[in-house]
Amino acid sequence: MEYINKKFLLNKRPVGMPEDNCWKLIDEKIDSLNKGEILIEVKFLSIDPYMRGRMNDGVSYAAPAKIGEPMTGETVGEVVDSKSSLYEIGEVVCIHKGWQTYIKAKDTDPSIYKVPLSTIPMSSYLGAVGMPGRTAFFGLNRVGKPKEKETVVVSAASGAVGSVVGQLALMHGCHVIGVAGGQSKCEFVKETLGFHECVDYKSENFKTDLKNVCSNGIDIYFENVGGPVTKEVSYLLNQDARVPICGFISQYNEKDMLNSDTPFKILSKLENKPFHRFFVVTEWMDEWQNATRILSNHVAKGEIKYKETITEGFENAPQALRDVLTGKNFGKQIIKI
Ligand SMILES: NC(=O)c1ccc[n+]([C@@H]2O[C@H](COP(=O)([O-])OP(=O)(O)OC[C@H]3O[C@@H](n4cnc5c(N)ncnc54)[C@H](OP(=O)(O)O)[C@@H]3O)[C@@H](O)[C@H]2O)c1
């Protein structure tokens, strides 16, 4: 059988919001497999905020994507051909090999792992049970270190990471407050995810609303957005507060990042600086399996709920990334191939 792989190559580094000409969509015929190789038919592609950073050519904790190479990204799919003793046809795997529809990979590729057979949908391995879920798990537990009855505020609360952070914090017995953009996202965060409160940062009353629901101050602020939200939160931080800095999406398209409203800049101006540090989920790579097992148990039992925006069609990946960077997505953004 002949397979044609469609792949998006990085074509040009963006200035501000990435436009369509930053990518090139090409077709490529897949050659037959060599010993130790497998072919994966991709079912879902994950679209994540970090992808914007990889398109830049700057100093960062991760190497930039190279021009002419596949756009960076994780996928989940089914093995459709195998010359490996490790993977059988029909098995479902996750792999981090970029925006592609068919992926030929060595069975020893360190980014592949098998998705266990379960009732959990395959796509959740890109969201609540995947990298974003693990980010929430490690960032909250290892950097935030929540204690019972503490007040935890999480931004981008309806999203892939934020939704899991809040639900894990509830399990720790914390008072959990989300910050999200718009009424319907706030309703979802409170009513479906069960946060105690959710404040709409797009409302003109944001400052007062936040202050009202944080009457005991804030012990942990799980930072996902930066900018004006972080400024308002920063005034309410308690003595000994912790701020795990997961990301600052509102600033990712800024042309002059050093002078933009990053959490580092905002928090360093405070008289009483909270403990804050940027973390990357890969710091706890050796514990991934355990975290995935814990998260999948919670999802299977309905203790962690999540929302996905599934966009059909591989060719819509660039627009889906722009949607994530402007908050048009509602929950984990995924492309269905
Ligand atoms: N450090 C790590 O290892 C790591 C790993 C994964 C993700 N992250 C970071 O975690 C954060 C959340 O990622 P995610 O995958 O869970 O994405 P997500 O929350 O599912 O989607 C992004 C959300 O960010 C919010 N947003 C976009 N522009 C904004 C703006 N200008 N101001 C305030 N909010 C804005 C939008 O929600 P609203 O509509 O509510 O504004 C949007 O839905 C990002 O900063 C990402 O870079 C870090």
The ligand as an ORCA input file, in Angstrom:
! r2SCAN-3c Opt
* xyz 0 1
  N       6.159     25.166     31.167
  C       5.710     24.110     30.527
  O       6.301     23.030     30.543
  C       4.402     24.231     29.775
  C       3.773     23.112     29.201
  C       2.524     23.285     28.585
  C       1.941     24.532     28.536
  N       2.594     25.599     29.093
  C       1.968     26.943     29.117
  O       0.725     26.839     29.799
  C      -0.154     27.864     29.348
  C      -1.507     27.235     28.985
  O      -1.294     26.334     27.908
  P      -2.459     25.343     27.432
  O      -1.836     24.327     26.567
  O      -3.245     24.909     28.594
  O      -3.338     26.292     26.496
  P      -4.907     26.614     26.651
  O      -5.099     27.212     27.997
  O      -5.684     25.400     26.311
  O      -5.131     27.707     25.526
  C      -4.572     28.967     25.651
  C      -5.498     29.916     26.439
  O      -4.767     31.054     26.828
  C      -5.649     32.129     27.015
  N      -5.140     33.357     26.391
  C      -4.796     33.546     25.087
  N      -4.422     34.823     24.911
  C      -4.532     35.434     26.130
  C      -4.302     36.759     26.591
  N      -3.863     37.718     25.750
  N      -4.507     37.048     27.903
  C      -4.932     36.103     28.755
  N      -5.193     34.811     28.363
  C      -4.989     34.516     27.064
  C      -6.968     31.756     26.319
  O      -7.940     31.519     27.344
  P      -8.977     32.683     27.752
  O      -9.996     32.732     26.683
  O      -9.481     32.268     29.069
  O      -8.174     33.947     27.780
  C      -6.629     30.476     25.598
  O      -7.728     29.615     25.532
  C       0.572     28.558     28.198
  O       1.180     29.718     28.683
  C       1.623     27.547     27.784
  O       2.722     28.138     27.150
  C       3.802     25.463     29.692
*
